[in-house]
Amino acid sequence: MPDVIFNGADGRLEGRYHHSTQPNAPIVLVLHPHPLQGGTMNNKVVYTLHHTFVRQGFSAMRLNFRGVGRSQGRFDNGIGELADAASALDWVQTYNPNASSCWIAGFSFGAWIGMQLLMRRPELDGFISVAPPANSYDFTFLAPCPSSGLIVHGSRDTIVPESSVAKLATKLSSQRNIKVSYKKIETADHFFNDQLEDLSDIVGNYLEEAKIERPAPPPPPVEEAAVAEA
């Protein structure tokens, strides 16, 4: 899975990208937990999410937020990290102009950033939010939540109480025209130690069932295609 370096709002950003061999494959951006608490794109949950999407035929990108790994810049309390995520999504879309659908996924702090991006980018068709920090970050901006998606949490999470996430999921589920699924993994802690396979199975099954596809754009006119080939 190749490393990629691309431009962000505050300098170069580092990512890992897998390009699907399927025509018009869906795309996803996967976001990591808090940079000041050791979060990187190589976090085990992020890695698991990334590869679950790849197995489902997605072109998938995960990145290091500013100040992490080889990404330039400094932590910016979520504002800059949201800009980083937007830059990464732009990069993926540039290389996949005919993607059948567009998704966002995130773990903990990355889930909070991902849900903010969901509100700003209408082309995002679905989301996967793992252990969203509903007890310490404000999610009231999801009014209404624009897309259907999946929230996954561990019943033994001592960092983000399960009750706070269940309350968020219930609130989002009450909105019209979308469906938010909530799955709780018994015995799982915040980091899903020993439950990564269960997490992958839940996400993979959701993606199989969701079948959210955007129609591919029409092919260019014959005259333009001929010029491009020339």
N, C-alpha and C positions, 0 to 999 in steps of 0.2 A: 504494500500500500504506500504510494509515493508521498513524500513530503512536498508541500507546496508553500511558497512564500508569495504573498500578495499585499497590495497596498491597503492600509486602513486610514482612518482619519487622523491618527496620531503616529504614523510610521508603519513599518512593515509588520505583517502578522504571519504567524506560522500555523499551518494546518496539515491534516492528513486527509487525503481524498481518494476515494475508490470510484472509478467510472464503470457503470454497468455496461454490459455488452448488449443489453436488450434495447431495441429501438424505442425512442420516446420514453425512456425509463423515468419513473418518478424520482424526485430529488428530496433530500433531507439535510438539514443542518442540525448537529448535535452539540449542545453547550455544557460546559463543565461547571463544577461547584466553585465555591468562593476562592478567589486567588490568594487571599491572605490567610486562608486556612488549609493551604496545601492543594487546592484544586488545580488540576491540569487536564488536558485533553486525553491523557493516558490513565486517568482515574478508571477503576475497574467497572464502575457502573456505566460511565460514558463509553468505554470500550465495548461493553456488552451491548448497549443500545446501538452503537454504530454497526457492529457486525450482525445484529439482528436485522436491521434495515437492509444491509448488503445481501443477506440470505433471502430477503424478500424481493430482490431485484432492483433495489434503489441505487442511484448514484449518491454517495454519502460523503459528507464533509464534517469533520470535527476540527475545532481550532483552539489555540491557546489565546485567551484574552490578553490584552496589553499588559506588559510587564511579566508575563509567564513564559518560560522557555526562551525561544528565540524571538518572541513577539516584542516589539519595541513599545515604549511608553510606560506609564505608571497607572496603578489602580485608580479608578475614578468613581468609586461608589455607585456603580451601576449605569451612570450616564454614558461614560465612554465605552463601557462594555456592551451596551446596547448598540452603539455606533459600530463597534467591532463586528457584532453579529450581523448587522445590516450589510457591512462591507463583504463579509463572507458569503452571505446569501446572494449578493450581486455577482460575486465571482462564480458561484455555482450556476447561477442562471445564465451567465454569459456562455458557459461551456455546455449548457443544456437548454437551448432556446425552445425546443419542442417537447419539454418534459410534460408528461401526462398529468402530473400533480406535484404539489410542493408542500413539504411538511417541516415542522419544527419540533425538536425534542430537547429536553434538558433535565438535568439532575440538580436538585437543591437550588442554590443560587442561580444555576443555569436554567432551571425551570422558571424562575421569576423573570429572568431576562427574556427567555423564549416567549412567555405569555405576553410580555410587553411588545415584542416584535410582532406577535400575532395580531395585535391591535393596530399596528402601523402598516402592515403589508397585506392588502386584501387578496393577494394571490396565494396566500397560505391556506391550504385546504384542510389541514388537520394537525393535531398536536399530540405529543406524548409528554406528560409531565410526571416526573418521578420525584417523590418526596418534596413537593413544593413547600417552601418555608412559610406557611400561612400564619404561623404564630409570631413571626418577627418582621415580615415584609407585608406591605399593603397591596392587596390584590383587588381593591375596589375599582380599579381602572377597567376591569372586565365587566363593563356595563353598557351593552350586553357583550357576552363572549361571542365573537364572530364565527367561530368554527367548532365543529364537533371534535371530540378527542378522548383521550384516556388519561386518567390519573391513577398512579400506583403508589402505594405507601406500605410501610411495615408496621405491624401491630405493636412491636416493641421498640419503636423509635423513641429514644429519650431526648433527642435534639429537637425534633418537630413532633409534638404530640399528635397522635392519630386523630384525636377528636377535632383538632383545628383543621385538618385536611378534609375530614369527612364533612365538616360544616361548609367548607369551600365547595366541595364537589356537589353537595346538596343544593347550594345556592345557584351554581352554574346549571345544574340539571333542570332547574325550574324555568329556565328561559325557553322561549318558543323557537322552533325551527332548527334547534341543534340537539345533539345527544351527547352527553358527557358520561362516560363509563367510569366507575370507581372500583378498583380492585385492591383488596387488602391482602398482603402476604403474611400469614400467621408466623410468628416467631422471628420475623425479619427485623433487624435494627436499621438505623439510618443508612448504613453503608451496605446493606443487603449481603453481609458476610454469610457465606454458605447457601445463599438463596439466589445467586446470580442466574442459575439455570432456570429457576422458577420465574424470575423477572423476564428473562428472554422468552420463555414459553408464553407468558401472558401478553407481552408486546407482539410477538409473532402471530399469535392467534387473533389478536385484535386487528392487525394489519390484513390478515387473510379475510376477516369478516367485513372489514370496512369497505374495501373495494372502491375507494374514492378515486375517481379518475377524471382528469380534465381532458377534453377533446384536444387533439393535436391541432396546431394551426394549419390552415390550408397550404399546400405547396405553392411556391412562387410561380408567377406566370411563365409560360414557356420561353418567352423572349428573355426574361431576366435569368432564367436557369441557363440558357444557352450562353449568355454573356459571361456568367460566373464560371462555366466550364471552360470557356475560351481563355 
